[in-house]
Amino acid sequence: MVTKAPNTRSKGGQPGNSNGSKGRIIRDELRKQMVQGKKLKSLIRKLLELAEEGDMVAMKEVFDRSEGKVAQVHATDDEQPFIINIKR
């Protein structure tokens, strides 16, 4: 007996990822609070302070945000490298 697979497509007017809007709400509210409360500058100052104190995670974040992530280089079977750039 052959059974039909359930329809997994979203219906009109309903989002495909019901959790997506929750993340957007949190992100939007966080951005609003950071700008209104002038917390963004203090967070950046703290990040830079931690990086200057030797915190490697903070250093990586500072460099990734200011210079961009380093391109990853992978060797192929014939040892000729190719570069993968990851952009967000």
N, CA and C atoms as an extended XYZ file, in Angstrom:
264
Properties=species:S:1:pos:R:3:atomname:S:1:resname:S:1:resid:I:1 pbc="F F F"
N         0.845       -1.174        0.000 N   MET     1
C         0.000        0.000        0.000 CA  MET     1
C         0.895        1.243        0.000 C   MET     1
N         0.604        2.181       -0.839 N   VAL     2
C         1.360        3.420       -0.943 CA  VAL     2
C         0.606        4.511       -0.193 C   VAL     2
N         1.331        5.182        0.717 N   THR     3
C         0.697        6.293        1.433 CA  THR     3
C         1.314        7.599        0.958 C   THR     3
N         0.485        8.595        0.921 N   LYS     4
C         0.944        9.909        0.474 CA  LYS     4
C         1.642       10.618        1.629 C   LYS     4
N         2.780       11.239        1.332 N   ALA     5
C         3.512       11.995        2.350 CA  ALA     5
C         2.684       13.204        2.765 C   ALA     5
N         2.757       13.580        4.055 N   PRO     6
C         1.996       14.751        4.500 CA  PRO     6
C         2.495       16.023        3.825 C   PRO     6
N         1.590       16.944        3.608 N   ASN     7
C         1.949       18.220        2.987 CA  ASN     7
C         2.696       19.065        4.012 C   ASN     7
N         3.989       19.302        3.760 N   THR     8
C         4.807       20.064        4.703 CA  THR     8
C         4.979       21.516        4.277 C   THR     8
N         4.413       21.895        3.166 N   ARG     9
C         4.525       23.283        2.705 CA  ARG     9
C         3.652       24.183        3.554 C   ARG     9
N         4.128       25.398        3.759 N   SER    10
C         3.324       26.339        4.547 CA  SER    10
C         2.135       26.816        3.728 C   SER    10
N         1.066       27.085        4.416 N   LYS    11
C        -0.140       27.572        3.761 CA  LYS    11
C        -0.079       29.089        3.652 C   LYS    11
N        -0.800       29.631        2.718 N   GLY    12
C        -0.807       31.069        2.514 CA  GLY    12
C        -1.136       31.842        3.781 C   GLY    12
N        -0.359       32.860        4.078 N   GLY    13
C        -0.601       33.663        5.259 CA  GLY    13
C         0.028       33.114        6.518 C   GLY    13
N         0.595       31.919        6.436 N   GLN    14
C         1.257       31.326        7.590 CA  GLN    14
C         2.746       31.212        7.292 C   GLN    14
N         3.588       31.696        8.189 N   PRO    15
C         5.017       31.613        7.932 CA  PRO    15
C         5.497       30.168        7.980 C   PRO    15
N         6.561       29.882        7.251 N   GLY    16
C         7.127       28.541        7.234 CA  GLY    16
C         7.848       28.210        8.520 C   GLY    16
N         8.472       29.196        9.153 N   ASN    17
C         9.195       28.982       10.401 CA  ASN    17
C         8.496       29.780       11.490 C   ASN    17
N         7.697       29.097       12.276 N   SER    18
C         6.930       29.804       13.297 CA  SER    18
C         7.817       30.387       14.389 C   SER    18
N         9.033       29.876       14.559 N   ASN    19
C         9.953       30.415       15.561 CA  ASN    19
C        10.732       31.617       15.051 C   ASN    19
N        10.728       31.848       13.754 N   GLY    20
C        11.498       32.949       13.174 CA  GLY    20
C        11.059       34.310       13.683 C   GLY    20
N         9.770       34.513       13.825 N   SER    21
C         9.279       35.815       14.274 CA  SER    21
C         9.648       36.073       15.727 C   SER    21
N         9.742       35.024       16.539 N   LYS    22
C        10.128       35.195       17.940 CA  LYS    22
C        11.545       35.756       18.036 C   LYS    22
N        12.447       35.215       17.233 N   GLY    23
C        13.823       35.710       17.229 CA  GLY    23
C        13.907       37.145       16.759 C   GLY    23
N        13.098       37.489       15.779 N   ARG    24
C        13.094       38.851       15.251 CA  ARG    24
C        12.579       39.826       16.304 C   ARG    24
N        11.555       39.427       17.050 N   ILE    25
C        11.009       40.285       18.096 CA  ILE    25
C        12.070       40.560       19.152 C   ILE    25
N        12.761       39.525       19.578 N   ILE    26
C        13.813       39.681       20.591 CA  ILE    26
C        14.941       40.559       20.062 C   ILE    26
N        15.376       40.296       18.825 N   ARG    27
C        16.467       41.070       18.222 CA  ARG    27
C        16.079       42.543       18.085 C   ARG    27
N        14.858       42.801       17.614 N   ASP    28
C        14.417       44.186       17.445 CA  ASP    28
C        14.347       44.922       18.784 C   ASP    28
N        13.825       44.253       19.805 N   GLU    29
C        13.727       44.882       21.128 CA  GLU    29
C        15.118       45.124       21.715 C   GLU    29
N        16.013       44.172       21.540 N   LEU    30
C        17.384       44.338       22.026 CA  LEU    30
C        18.049       45.535       21.363 C   LEU    30
N        17.909       45.657       20.042 N   ARG    31
C        18.487       46.801       19.327 CA  ARG    31
C        17.887       48.108       19.817 C   ARG    31
N        16.576       48.125       20.012 N   LYS    32
C        15.906       49.343       20.466 CA  LYS    32
C        16.425       49.759       21.843 C   LYS    32
N        16.551       48.810       22.754 N   GLN    33
C        17.036       49.113       24.098 CA  GLN    33
C        18.489       49.572       24.072 C   GLN    33
N        19.305       48.973       23.207 N   MET    34
C        20.711       49.368       23.131 CA  MET    34
C        20.853       50.799       22.631 C   MET    34
N        20.049       51.180       21.658 N   VAL    35
C        20.135       52.526       21.102 CA  VAL    35
C        19.531       53.550       22.053 C   VAL    35
N        18.346       53.253       22.584 N   GLN    36
C        17.675       54.203       23.468 CA  GLN    36
C        18.425       54.379       24.777 C   GLN    36
N        18.962       53.308       25.313 N   GLY    37
C        19.640       53.370       26.594 CA  GLY    37
C        21.118       53.704       26.472 C   GLY    37
N        21.564       53.981       25.284 N   LYS    38
C        22.963       54.311       25.011 CA  LYS    38
C        23.903       53.228       25.542 C   LYS    38
N        23.435       51.992       25.502 N   LYS    39
C        24.233       50.877       25.995 CA  LYS    39
C        25.202       50.359       24.945 C   LYS    39
N        24.940       50.656       23.687 N   LEU    40
C        25.796       50.147       22.621 CA  LEU    40
C        27.231       50.634       22.788 C   LEU    40
N        27.403       51.915       23.068 N   LYS    41
C        28.761       52.450       23.241 CA  LYS    41
C        29.453       51.812       24.425 C   LYS    41
N        28.726       51.613       25.522 N   SER    42
C        29.351       51.011       26.704 CA  SER    42
C        29.703       49.547       26.443 C   SER    42
N        28.885       48.843       25.657 N   LEU    43
C        29.209       47.464       25.306 CA  LEU    43
C        30.452       47.389       24.432 C   LEU    43
N        30.566       48.309       23.484 N   ILE    44
C        31.749       48.345       22.620 CA  ILE    44
C        32.987       48.671       23.445 C   ILE    44
N        32.863       49.642       24.366 N   ARG    45
C        34.002       49.976       25.241 CA  ARG    45
C        34.432       48.758       26.054 C   ARG    45
N        33.471       48.023       26.582 N   LYS    46
C        33.774       46.837       27.391 CA  LYS    46
C        34.442       45.759       26.542 C   LYS    46
N        33.966       45.555       25.328 N   LEU    47
C        34.568       44.576       24.426 CA  LEU    47
C        36.021       44.929       24.144 C   LEU    47
N        36.277       46.202       23.853 N   LEU    48
C        37.643       46.640       23.584 CA  LEU    48
C        38.520       46.512       24.835 C   LEU    48
N        37.951       46.817       25.989 N   GLU    49
C        38.686       46.694       27.244 CA  GLU    49
C        39.089       45.238       27.491 C   GLU    49
N        38.160       44.317       27.277 N   LEU    50
C        38.461       42.898       27.455 CA  LEU    50
C        39.526       42.427       26.473 C   LEU    50
N        39.436       42.897       25.232 N   ALA    51
C        40.435       42.535       24.232 CA  ALA    51
C        41.814       43.048       24.637 C   ALA    51
N        41.878       44.276       25.132 N   GLU    52
C        43.157       44.846       25.570 CA  GLU    52
C        43.734       44.094       26.768 C   GLU    52
N        42.854       43.504       27.582 N   GLU    53
C        43.306       42.748       28.753 CA  GLU    53
C        43.743       41.332       28.387 C   GLU    53
N        43.587       40.967       27.128 N   GLY    54
C        44.055       39.654       26.687 CA  GLY    54
C        42.979       38.608       26.492 C   GLY    54
N        41.718       38.971       26.584 N   ASP    55
C        40.630       38.018       26.372 CA  ASP    55
C        40.595       37.646       24.881 C   ASP    55
N        40.935       36.374       24.590 N   MET    56
C        41.055       35.938       23.196 CA  MET    56
C        39.717       35.964       22.450 C   MET    56
N        38.623       35.641       23.124 N   VAL    57
C        37.310       35.683       22.476 CA  VAL    57
C        36.974       37.123       22.084 C   VAL    57
N        37.259       38.067       22.983 N   ALA    58
C        37.004       39.479       22.689 CA  ALA    58
C        37.896       39.949       21.541 C   ALA    58
N        39.165       39.530       21.553 N   MET    59
C        40.076       39.910       20.461 CA  MET    59
C        39.550       39.407       19.123 C   MET    59
N        39.124       38.138       19.081 N   LYS    60
C        38.605       37.560       17.843 CA  LYS    60
C        37.387       38.344       17.362 C   LYS    60
N        36.507       38.678       18.287 N   GLU    61
C        35.303       39.426       17.921 CA  GLU    61
C        35.657       40.799       17.352 C   GLU    61
N        36.582       41.487       18.004 N   VAL    62
C        37.000       42.813       17.530 CA  VAL    62
C        37.566       42.713       16.129 C   VAL    62
N        38.486       41.755       15.900 N   PHE    63
C        39.101       41.636       14.583 CA  PHE    63
C        38.114       41.160       13.530 C   PHE    63
N        37.239       40.218       13.883 N   ASP    64
C        36.242       39.748       12.920 CA  ASP    64
C        35.304       40.876       12.507 C   ASP    64
N        34.931       41.739       13.453 N   ARG    65
C        34.004       42.823       13.155 CA  ARG    65
C        34.672       43.986       12.443 C   ARG    65
N        35.955       44.216       12.717 N   SER    66
C        36.615       45.380       12.118 CA  SER    66
C        37.334       45.044       10.809 C   SER    66
N        37.931       43.870       10.724 N   GLU    67
C        38.721       43.509        9.541 CA  GLU    67
C        38.040       42.466        8.666 C   GLU    67
N        37.017       41.831        9.178 N   GLY    68
C        36.366       40.748        8.447 CA  GLY    68
C        37.032       39.434        8.777 C   GLY    68
N        36.300       38.362        8.606 N   LYS    69
C        36.841       37.042        8.919 CA  LYS    69
C        37.884       36.654        7.881 C   LYS    69
N        38.862       35.896        8.335 N   VAL    70
C        39.934       35.431        7.452 CA  VAL    70
C        39.371       34.369        6.525 C   VAL    70
N        39.751       34.444        5.246 N   ALA    71
C        39.309       33.450        4.274 CA  ALA    71
C        39.927       32.103        4.608 C   ALA    71
N        39.139       31.046        4.516 N   GLN    72
C        39.642       29.706        4.777 CA  GLN    72
C        40.237       29.145        3.500 C   GLN    72
N        41.404       28.531        3.613 N   VAL    73
C        42.074       27.937        2.461 CA  VAL    73
C        42.068       26.427        2.642 C   VAL    73
N        41.619       25.702        1.605 N   HIS    74
C        41.576       24.248        1.629 CA  HIS    74
C        42.349       23.727        0.431 C   HIS    74
N        43.069       22.629        0.622 N   ALA    75
C        43.802       22.023       -0.487 CA  ALA    75
C        42.922       20.971       -1.152 C   ALA    75
N        42.993       20.875       -2.474 N   THR    76
C        42.252       19.859       -3.214 CA  THR    76
C        43.140       18.643       -3.381 C   THR    76
N        42.654       17.645       -4.084 N   ASP    77
C        43.425       16.421       -4.291 CA  ASP    77
C        44.758       16.694       -4.969 C   ASP    77
N        44.807       17.667       -5.866 N   ASP    78
C        46.062       17.970       -6.561 CA  ASP    78
C        46.872       19.043       -5.829 C   ASP    78
N        46.498       19.287       -4.551 N   GLU    79
C        47.219       20.217       -3.678 CA  GLU    79
C        47.190       21.666       -4.152 C   GLU    79
N        46.299       21.998       -5.061 N   GLN    80
C        46.123       23.378       -5.476 CA  GLN    80
C        45.082       24.000       -4.539 C   GLN    80
N        45.449       25.026       -3.790 N   PRO    81
C        44.483       25.593       -2.838 CA  PRO    81
C        43.378       26.375       -3.540 C   PRO    81
N        42.248       26.386       -2.916 N   PHE    82
C        41.167       27.260       -3.344 CA  PHE    82
C        40.667       27.970       -2.109 C   PHE    82
N        40.106       29.149       -2.286 N   ILE    83
C        39.729       30.009       -1.162 CA  ILE    83
C        38.215       30.057       -1.066 C   ILE    83
N        37.733       29.889        0.161 N   ILE    84
C        36.306       30.016        0.446 CA  ILE    84
C        36.122       31.251        1.304 C   ILE    84
N        35.385       32.243        0.833 N   ASN    85
C        35.071       33.426        1.610 CA  ASN    85
C        33.694       33.249        2.216 C   ASN    85
N        33.612       33.394        3.532 N   ILE    86
C        32.341       33.278        4.223 CA  ILE    86
C        31.896       34.680        4.605 C   ILE    86
N        30.734       35.107        4.083 N   LYS    87
C        30.216       36.437        4.372 CA  LYS    87
C        28.906       36.299        5.092 C   LYS    87
N        28.673       37.187        6.046 N   ARG    88
C        27.404       37.177        6.784 CA  ARG    88
C        26.647       38.418        6.500 C   ARG    88
